[in-house]
């Protein structure tokens, strides 16, 4: 078992048996005496575990004396080191998303994950230096509109959007029933039913000039309809497919394209 798993096993044994001998710990954990000593020291010094050696009882136990120091608590998530690395990578991805209003909510999670990772023997600085998540073609957006749109999506309320139409170079006002937020290629989009056009439309949040939450309930569109309209090739075309194309690649290029997910 890894170091994190040993910490939880030490805690479990002490709670179940009250007093645990050194020999029992070494047999259960399958580690050397030196490794066990380092684990106990870490639990005491870093996680504030009140573990004491009881000479009369011949083993380790939790101290029954009240402590004025920090409260002992093992991290409340049971993740392996590999899972923690993946979570930190996901946290970094979330932190890099455009709406800065998310950062306040992510910060406590980041702190907790950092504490968990420390238990596994690696620092968040080390992970940040070794794992890079690169963005491409991100466009600037006003974060205040993101909050309004997100609220409408979750509260199932209609929105009045003032958006810039790049193709016509004009600003248009639409009333929409928001269906879902989509983060596609580092940019945010709103899948919605447009009441002006009477059809599904996708709105790029970076084109919004205003967003107002309305009292009207949003029209509900089934997930199957949304997927049929948007998922075929999101961000390029929408709606059902009209024709099929056959792509032919040379033997050399096949070495690259055979790993691509086309559908």
BELVENNOR-V410663 format. One record per pair of residues at least 4 apart in sequence whose ideal C-beta (glycine too) atoms are under 8 Angstrom apart, sorted by the first residue. I is the first residue (numbers start at 1). GAP is how many residues later the second one is. Records with the same first field share a line. If there is no record, write none. Layout:
I = GAP / GAP
This chain:
1 = 4 / 5 / 8 / 28 / 29
2 = 4 / 78 / 79 / 118
3 = 4 / 36 / 78 / 116 / 117 / 118
4 = 4 / 75 / 76 / 77 / 112 / 115 / 116
5 = 4 / 75
6 = 4 / 23 / 25 / 33
7 = 4 / 32 / 35 / 36 / 40 / 67 / 112
8 = 4 / 66 / 70
9 = 4 / 19 / 20
10 = 4 / 15 / 19 / 29 / 30 / 33 / 41
11 = 4 / 32 / 38 / 63
12 = 4
13 = 4 / 7 / 11 / 12 / 15
14 = 4 / 6 / 37 / 46 / 47 / 48
15 = 47
17 = 7
18 = 43 / 44
19 = 35 / 38 / 39 / 40 / 41 / 42
20 = 4 / 5 / 39 / 40 / 41
21 = 4 / 37 / 38 / 39
22 = 4 / 11 / 14 / 37 / 38
23 = 4
24 = 4 / 35
25 = 4 / 11 / 35
26 = 4 / 5 / 6 / 7 / 10
29 = 6 / 7 / 10
31 = 4 / 5 / 8
32 = 4
33 = 4
34 = 4
35 = 4
36 = 4
37 = 4
38 = 4
39 = 4
40 = 4 / 11 / 20
41 = 4
42 = 4 / 5
43 = 4 / 6 / 8
44 = 4 / 5 / 6 / 7
46 = 72 / 73
47 = 25 / 26 / 27 / 72
48 = 19 / 21 / 22 / 23 / 24
49 = 13 / 23
50 = 12 / 13 / 15 / 17 / 22
51 = 9 / 10 / 11 / 12
52 = 8 / 9 / 10 / 11
53 = 6 / 7
54 = 4 / 5 / 6 / 7
57 = 4
63 = 4
75 = 37 / 40 / 41 / 44
77 = 35 / 39
79 = 4 / 5 / 8 / 37
80 = 4
81 = 4 / 36 / 39 / 40 / 41
82 = 4
83 = 4
84 = 4 / 29 / 32 / 33 / 36
85 = 4 / 32 / 37 / 42 / 46
86 = 4
87 = 4 / 26
88 = 4 / 25 / 29 / 36 / 39 / 43
89 = 4 / 38 / 42 / 44
90 = 4
91 = 4 / 15 / 18 / 19 / 22
92 = 4 / 36 / 39 / 41
93 = 4 / 40
94 = 8 / 12
95 = 7 / 8 / 11 / 15
96 = 37 / 39
97 = 5 / 86
98 = 40 / 42 / 43 / 45 / 48 / 88 / 89 / 90
99 = 42 / 44 / 47 / 48 / 89
100 = 43
101 = 4 / 42 / 45 / 46
102 = 4
103 = 4
105 = 4
106 = 4
107 = 4
108 = 4
109 = 4
110 = 4 / 14
111 = 4
112 = 4
113 = 4 / 11
114 = 4 / 10
115 = 4
116 = 4
117 = 5 / 6 / 7 / 10
118 = 4 / 5
122 = 4 / 5
123 = 4
124 = 4
125 = 4
126 = 4
127 = 4
135 = 51
136 = 49 / 50
137 = 48 / 49 / 50
138 = 48 / 49
139 = 48 / 65 / 67
140 = 66
141 = 4 / 5 / 46 / 47 / 64 / 65 / 67
142 = 4 / 66
143 = 4
144 = 4
145 = 4 / 60 / 63 / 65 / 66
146 = 4 / 42 / 59
147 = 4
148 = 4 / 11 / 63 / 64 / 65
149 = 4 / 10 / 29 / 32 / 41 / 56 / 59 / 62
150 = 4 / 31
151 = 4 / 6 / 62
152 = 4 / 5 / 6 / 7 / 26 / 59 / 61 / 66
153 = 25 / 26 / 27 / 28 / 37
155 = 58
156 = 61 / 62 / 64
157 = 21 / 56 / 57 / 58 / 59 / 60 / 61
158 = 17 / 18 / 19 / 20 / 37 / 56 / 58 / 59 / 60 / 61
159 = 16 / 17 / 18 / 19 / 33 / 52 / 53 / 54 / 55
160 = 13 / 14 / 15 / 16 / 50 / 51 / 52 / 54
161 = 12 / 13 / 14 / 15 / 42 / 47 / 49 / 50
162 = 9 / 10 / 11 / 46 / 47 / 48 / 49
163 = 8 / 9 / 11 / 40 / 44 / 45 / 46
164 = 5 / 6 / 7 / 8 / 43 / 44 / 45
165 = 4 / 5 / 6 / 7 / 42
166 = 41
171 = 38
174 = 20 / 21 / 22 / 27 / 29
175 = 19 / 20 / 21 / 39
176 = 14 / 16 / 17 / 18 / 19 / 25 / 27
177 = 15 / 16 / 18 / 41 / 42 / 43 / 44
178 = 12 / 13 / 14 / 40
179 = 11 / 12 / 13 / 14 / 21 / 39 / 42 / 47
180 = 10 / 11 / 46
181 = 7 / 8 / 9 / 10
182 = 6 / 7 / 8 / 9 / 20 / 48 / 52
183 = 4 / 5 / 6
184 = 5 / 50 / 51
185 = 50
187 = 17 / 18 / 19
188 = 16 / 17 / 18
189 = 13 / 14 / 15 / 16 / 45 / 46
190 = 12 / 13 / 15
191 = 9 / 11 / 35 / 39
192 = 8 / 9 / 10 / 11
193 = 6 / 7 / 8 / 25 / 26 / 28
194 = 4 / 5 / 6 / 7
195 = 24
197 = 4
200 = 21 / 25 / 26 / 29 / 30 / 38
202 = 28 / 32 / 36
203 = 4 / 5
221 = 4 / 5
222 = 4
223 = 4
224 = 4
225 = 4
226 = 4 / 5
227 = 4
228 = 4 / 12
229 = 9 / 10 / 11
230 = 4 / 8
232 = 5 / 6 / 7 / 8 / 9
233 = 4 / 5
234 = 4
249 = 4 / 5 / 8
250 = 4
251 = 4
253 = 4
254 = 4
256 = 4
